[in-house]
């Protein structure tokens, strides 16, 4: 007799609720800038809706597809191979930003697709090599695959690269990677992070602006001002604290219950990227602490249901699949919120299911569809 699966209504309801809430707050955050730039207050909402419908369809399809169908070398290696190919193509096609594949009015970010693809690959590979996780036959190919994806992503998207790195680290750590190899991987990752920050003037300016806003320490280290001149090569680095300051003003003025939906002021051209990277600031200003904590609670529910599924799964593949998806979504969410609250330097990373961005929405809902299926089999 076929097993009757019970829908994880907590995870399903949280996902649908966040997607619906995202559409509402996106309209509030984007209507002014949309009318100024495109002549319609609905521009960004309609564009998001065009992604939302197929994304929900894909989520439901994956929710109903047994997760073990993904435990296939063809699926795992094809997914990672396709993403690497797209990341290579976008590097040359989008020579300015190395981020977007444009197909008429539709733009796709391969770096967003890298998250579910890498999780599926990691879950398959680690489950396959579970009994020999600390051997070179496991570590070398895994490091090569993960390293290639992160290197391809970090060229244009440091925030997503960090999410991918943290996700891979968590999966391998839980799988039993020896602490010695963990320290080696952490050292390599930290070195690479510093290198890629220094290679981009705007990235270095953001980090220095966060740690040393008055440039007092930098001026002592480099009296000639060469580092500061290097950072200012990018126009976006001339006032690196502006976004953070405006964001904190929005959060601070929200109070307990907020100014009310559509009543926020910082989105009126004071806060750049109010509908994308800093949409949590709009939530805080218009819906106050109640709305802010509501978003945190939603991510907390995803974390709970994901970890619950990972703990209860009887097989390694399902366990690492749930763990990887949960880590990627929750880490990205808390990174975005930390930036908005001034707890981290500014990064270009969206708030899952809430920020404007079709590729992010598609990637997140597809991942959650897989997680729902895993959770249903966990009981």
N, C-alpha and C positions, 0 to 999 in steps of 0.2 A: 504494500500500500504506500502511495506517495506521501511524503511528509508534508503536513500542513504547517506553513510558516506563518508566524504572527508578525504583522507589521510593527516596526519600532515607531510608534506614533509620536513619541517624544522627539526623536531625531527628525522624523518626517515633518511634524508640525513646526518645529524650530526652523527648519530649512525654508518651508513655504512662508512662514511668518517673516523671516529675515528678507526674503526676496521681495515680498509685498511691501514691507517697511522701506526697503531700499528704493523702490520705485517712487514712493511718496516723498521721502526726504530728498531724493534726487531732483524731483520737480522743484521743491522748495529751494534747494541749493543752486540749481542751474538756470532757473527761469529768467533771471535778470541778464546774465551773460549770454544766454541763448537768444534772447530778443535783440540784444545789441549786435551780436555777431551774425545771426542767421535770420532775424526777423520773425522768429516764432518762439514763444516761451516753452513749447513742447518739443523742441528739437532733440535735446539729449534724452528725454524720457521716451520719445518714439523710437529713437535709435536703440536705446536699451531694451525696449519691448521687442524689437525685431530679433534681438539675441535671446531674450528671456524665453520666448515660446519654444524655439528648437532646443534650448538648454534644458528646459523642464521636460521636454520629450525625451531627450537623451538620458536625463536623470532617471525617468521612469523606466526606460528600456533597460538601463544597467541595474536598476533596483530589482527588476524581474529576471535578470540574467544571473544564473548561478555563478558565484565568484570563482569557482574552480575552473570555469571555462577560460579564465585568464591565466591559469597556471599551465601555461603552454609555452615552450621555447619560441615558437613562431610568433606568438602574441608579444611576449616580453621583448625579444630582440628586434622585432619589426617596429614596436612602439618607440624604443630608444633610437633605432636607426632612422626612423622617419623624422623624429624631432631633431636629431643632429643634422640631417639633410636640410630641413627647413631653416635651422639656425645658420647653416652655412650659406644658404641662398639669401636670407635676409641681410647678411653681412654685406653682400655685394649690391643687392637690389636697393636697399635703403642706406645709401652711402653716408648720409648725414647723421642718422641716429642708430642704425643697425637694429631696429626694433620691429618695423612694420612691413608686412606683406600686404600691398594694396591690390584689391580686385574691384575696381570701380569705387563705389561708395563704401565698400566693406574693407575694414582693416583687421588683420589677424596678427597677434603677437605670439610667435612660436615659443617664447620664453614661458608664457603661461601654460602652454601645452606640455612643457617639460616636466611640470610638477606631477601630474598623474602618470605620465609615461615613466618617469624615474621611479616612482613608488611601485608600480607594477613590476618593473624590472628588478628592483631591489628585493621585493617580496619573493619573486620567483627564484632569483639567484641565491639569496641567503637561505631560503628553505631547501633548495637543492643541495647546497654545500653546508648544511647545518652541522653535520658531524665533523667537518674539517674547516671550520670558520677561521682558524688561526694559522692556516698553512699558506704558503706562497701561491699555491694553485687556486686559492680563493681570493687572496688579497690583491695579487697583481692584476687579474682581469677586472675585479671590482673597482680598484683604484683607477684603472684606465678608463672604464666606462663612466664612472661618476665624475672623474676629473675632466674628461672631455666635455661632458654636458655643462658642468659648472664653468669651465673656461669659455665655452661658446656663449653662455648666458652673461657672464660677468663683464664682457666687453661693453655692453650697453645697459645692463640692469643689475647693479650690485645688490639691491635689496632681494630680488628673487634668487640670486646666486647664494646669498646667505641662508634663505629659507631652504633651498635644496641641500646645502651643506649640513645644516642642523638636522634636517630630516634623515639624511643618510647616516649621520653620526648616531642619532637615537636608535635607528633600526639595527645598526651593527653593534651598538653597545648592549642592547637588550638581547641580541643574538649570541652574546658571549665573547665579543672581541676582547682580547687580552688588553689590560690597562697600558702595557708598553706600546702597543700599536695605537691605542687611543691617544696617547701623548704625542706620538710621532705625527699622527694625522692632525692633531690640534696645532702642533708647531708649524706644519706645512700650511694649514689653512690660515693661521694667523699671519704668517709671512706673506702669503698670497694676498690676503686682505689688505695689509699695509701697502704692498706693491701696487695693487690696482687702485687704491685710494690716491696714492701719490702720482699715478700716471694721468689722472684726470684733474685738471686745476679746480673744477667746480666741486669735485668730491673732497679734495683736500681742504678747500675753503670752508665747506660745510662742517667738516670735523674740527678744524682749527677754530672756526667761529663758535662752535658749541663748547669746546674745551677751554678756549682762550679768546673770548669775544673782544677784548681790548687789544689783542696782539702784543701783550706785555712780555709774555714768555718768548714768543717768536722773535720779537725785536732784540731780546738778549742773546738768543741763539744765533740770529742772523742780523747783525747791526746794519749790514749793507742793504737790507730789504729785498734780497733776491727772491726769497720764498714768497713774500707778500706780493711781489710783482708777478711771480709765476701764477699764484692763485687768481689774480685779477685779470689774467689773460681771457678768462671766460666772463662774458657780460653777466651771466647768471650768478656770479660769485661776488658781485660788488656789495650786496647787502644780504648776506647769507642768514642773518637773524630775523629778517623782516617777516617771513612766513611764520616762523615760530612765535614771534611776538604777537602777531595778529591772531594766531590760533589760540594762544593763551588768553588773550583778551576776550575772545568769543566764549571760551570755556568758563572763564571767570564771571562773565556777565550773565550767564545762564541761571545761576542760583539753583534753587531746589526744583522748581517746576518749569523754569525756562520762560522765554519771552512769548512763546506761542508759535505754532506752525506758521511759516511764511513771514514771521515778524522779526527775524534776525537781521542785524545790520552789518555784521562783518562780511557777509557774502556780497554786499553791495560794492564790489570792486576793491574792498580793503584786503580781503583774504584771497590770495591767488590759489587756483586749483581747489576752490571750495566744493566743487562737485566730484572731484576725484580723490586725490591723496588726503585732503583735509576735510572730508565730509563729516568726520566724527566731531569736528569743532562746531559744525552747523547743528548737529544733533544736540550737542551740549548747550549751545546758546538758545535754541528754540524749544528744547524739551527738558532742559535742566539736568540735574543729577538723576532724576527719575529715568529719563531717556538714556542717559549715559550708562547707568547701571543696568538698564534693560539690555543694551547691546552687549555689555560684558557678561551678563547672565546667559545670553544666547550662546556666546562662544564657550562659556562654562558648561552648558548643556551638551554641546557638541563634543567637548573634551571628555565629559563624563561618559557619554554613550559610546564614544570611540574607544576609550580605555577599557570600559566594561566589556565591549565586544572583543578587544584584543586579549583580555585576561581569560575570557570564557571560551575562546576558540580552541577546538581540540587539535587543530592542525597548524603547522608552522606558517604555511602560506597565508591562511586567513588571518592569523595573528599579526604578521608583519604588514599585511595589506591594511588592516585597520589601524595599526600603530602609525604607519607612514602617512596615510591620508589625514588622520587626526592631527599629527604633528605639523604637517605642511599648512593646513588651514588655520589652526590655532596660533601657530608661531607667526604667520603672516598677519593675522588679525591683531595680535598683541604688539607686533612691531609697528604697525600703522598707528595704533592708539598711543603707543609710547612716544612716537614722533610728534603727534598732535599735542600731547601733554608736556612736551619739552624734555622728555626723559632720554631721548636719543637724538643724534644729529638727523637733519632732514634727509629723507630718502624718497624716491619715487616709487612707492609701493601702495597699491589700492587696498581698501578695506573690503574683504570678501563679501560678495552679495549685496553690498550697499553702495560702494563707489561706482561711478560711471566707468564702463569698460566691458565690452562684449566678450573679449577673449578671457578675461578673468572670470566673468560670470559663467561662461561655458565650461571652463576648466574646473571651477569650484563645484558647480552642480553635478557635473559628471562624476567627480570624485566622491561627492556625497551620495550619489546613486549607488556606487560600488559599496560605500560604507554601510548604507542601509541594508543591502543584501547580506553583507557579512554579519551585521548585527542581528538580522532575522535568523540566520543559521546559528548564531551564538546562543539563542534562546533567551 
